[in-house]
Amino acid sequence: MIVDRIEVYLDQGTEPVAVLKEPPYRWKLDTRNLPDGEHTLRVVTHFRGGGQEIRVIPFTVNNYPDVLVLGVDEGGEVAGEVELRMHVGEPELPVETPRFNPLWYAVAAVVVLGGIWSYFALSPAAERIAEEVAPPAQEAQAHGGGQEAAAPAGVDPALMEKGKAIYEANCAACHQANGQGMPPAFPALAGNPNLQDAQMILNIVKNGRGAMPAVGANFSEEELIAVATYIRNSFGNSFGPVE
């Protein structure tokens, strides 16, 4: 059907406030000319050849902010001098105390721990620790760049295999699969003469030192001995069983 015209009526008015004859059918309603409150918009569409369609749209105008009066209640009794307070717009709301958010503490913990790790990994103290544990460069090169050698006599092959699995799961990320490490924070294990001291290895693996965390804190005694045995007899090292 072809539209002949569209008439717009406001509230109970009998005369249209707008007559739209051509598309696009647009009209602006300035609600500032209307009092706040309930109103009705009636849109009548006339079709050529007769017939019409009517749509009624109720709406509310609220151009002016609410005024809240404090000091006297509606219908209440008052006497003497009464102080009144007026709030225009939204009433003032009490300031809510920030609530505990566990995520803030988790983020703060990560930042603090990261700072501690960076300090120990990059500080001169870490370099001194690395120098104490790391082998001379010439010795590391002399042992074939950290490649594994056959376990010496007296070392249990099964214990070596177990130690290798523990090393690869917990140590290789920092000390590398070939034992070359990432100095100064994580010294090379390949051809490292300091690994003769088995108790030193057990203590560092269990309790950590410098930038190295206590990866073996929850290891059993057998697991500690296994990984220490593997380190002492791999990467060009041959220091025998842990006793």
N, C-alpha and C positions, 0 to 999 in steps of 0.2 A: 504494500500500500504506500501511496505517496503522501508525504506530510505537506499539509497546506500551511500551518503555522503552529507555534507552541506558545501558549499563554501561561504566565507565572503569576500566581496570586499569593498574597501574604496574609496570614491569619484569616479573619472573616471578611476581608475586603472583597467588594463586588467588581472593582475595576482592576484589571491586571497591572502589575508593576513593571512587567516587561512582556513584549510581544516579539517573538523570534520567527522570522520568515525564511531565512536562508541559512544553510549550513556554512560553517560549523555553528551549532546552536549554543552560544555562550552568553553568559550574563553574570555580572558581579553583584553580589549582595553585600552591602555595607552594613554590618551589624552594629556599627557605632551609632547608627540612627535609630536603633531599636532599644527599648528598655530591657534590662536583664530579666530573664525569666523564660517561661515556656512559650514557644511560637510554633506556627504550622506553615509549611510551604506546600502549596497546591499547584501541581504542574498539569495543565490540560493540553493534550496533543490533538489537534484537529486534522483529519485526513480529507483529501480531495474526494468529492463524491459523497460526503457525509460520513458520519461516525467520528467518535472521539475516544480517547483513553485518558483516564484521570489517575494521577498518582499523588497521594498525600504523604508528606514527610514531616513528622514532628521533630523539633530540635530545641535546644536550650541555648540562650545567649548569656554569656558571663564575661562582660568586658571590664567590669570593675572588681577590684580585689575585695575580698571579705574583710569586714572590720570586726575584730574580736574585742569585746569589752570585758575587762577583768575588774572585779571589785564589787559587783552587784550581780546577783543571779536573777534570771527571768522569773518573775512571780515571787521573788524573795522580799523580806522585810529589811529595811535599813533605818538607821536613826543617827542623828548628829551629822558630823562631817564625814564624808566617805571619799576616799581617794580612788579614782578610777584610772585604769590604764588601758590604752587602746593599742591594739596591734593591727596594722593594715597589711593584708596579705596573709601568707602562711604563718601560723603561730610559731613562736620560738620553741625549738625542741631542745631538750637537755643534751649536752655533749656526752656521747657514749665513750666510755673508757675502752681503749683498744684491747681486744681480747687476745689471749695467748694463741699464737699460731705456731704449731710444731715445725712447719716448713721453714720459718725464719731461722729457727735454731739449727735445723739441719744444714741450711745453706751457710750459716755462720761457721758451723763446725768444719765443713768442707774447706772454706776459705782459710780458717786458722790452721788446719792440718796441712793444707797445701803450702802455706807460708812457712811452716816448720820444716816441711820436707825440702823446700827450696833453700832455706837457710843452711841446713846440714849438707845438702847436695852441692851447694855452690860456695860455701864458706871456706876460708883457709883451714878450719879445723877438719873439714872433710878431706881436704887435700893431704893434710898431715897423716890422717888415718890411712888414706889410700897408699901413701908412700911407705907406711909401715908394713902393709900387707902385700902390696903389689910387688912382683918380681922385677929385677932389672930387665930392661928391654932386650939386652943381648941374650939373656938366658931364655926368654920367651921365644925368641927367634931360633935359638939353637935347638929348641925342642919341637921343631917342625910346625911352628905357627899354631900350636894348641891342638893338634890332632891327637885322638886317643891312641894309646898303645896297649898291647896285651897286658893283662893284669899279671903282676909278678907272682912268683911262687908263694904259697901260703895264704893267698887272698881267695876267699870263697866266691866262685863265679856267680852263684845264685844271689849272694849279697850284693855283688856288683850290679847285677841286673835290677835288683830292687832299688838300689841307690840311684841308678840311672833314671828310672821312672820317676822317682821323687825329685831329682834334679831338674828334669825336663818340665815337670809340672809346676815347680815352685821357684826355681833359680835361674833357668835359662833365659827368661825374659830380660834380666839385667846383666847376668854374667855371660850371656850368649851360649849358644849350643856348642860352640868350639872353645869355650872357656876364655875368650879374649876380653870379656868384660866391656865396660864403658867408663874408663877412668875419667876424672878422678873419683867420682862417686862410687863406682862399682869396679874394683880392681880386677885385673886379669888373673885367672887361676892357672892358665897354661904355663908350665915351667916355673911355678912359683915356689921358691925354696922355703918360704915361710909356712907352707902347708905341712912341713915335717911335724909341726906342733899339733897333734891330733886334738888335744884339749882346747886349744884356741879355736879350732874349727867348730867343735861341738858347742862351745860357749857362744860363738857369734851366730851360728844357725839358730840356736834356741832363744837367745836373748836379744839378737840384733846388735848393730854397732854403726854409728855414724848415720849415713843415709839408708843403710840396710835395715829393713824392719825385722821383727822377730818371727820369721817365717816358720820356724820349727817350734814355736811355743807349745803347740798341741801335739807334737810328734811323740811317738813312743820312743823308748830308749833304743829299740832295735832299728827304728826308722832313722834316728839321729846317727847311729853307727853306720847304717847302710849308706846314707848320702855322704857322710864324711869319708867312708872308705872309697866311694866312687870318685869323689873329688881328688883324693890323695893319690889315686892310681889311674887317672885319666888325663888327657890334654898334655901328654909328655911327662906327667908326674909318675913316680914309682916309689912310694914311701911305705908300701906294705899295709898290713891290717891295722885297724885301730885297736890299741891295747890299753 
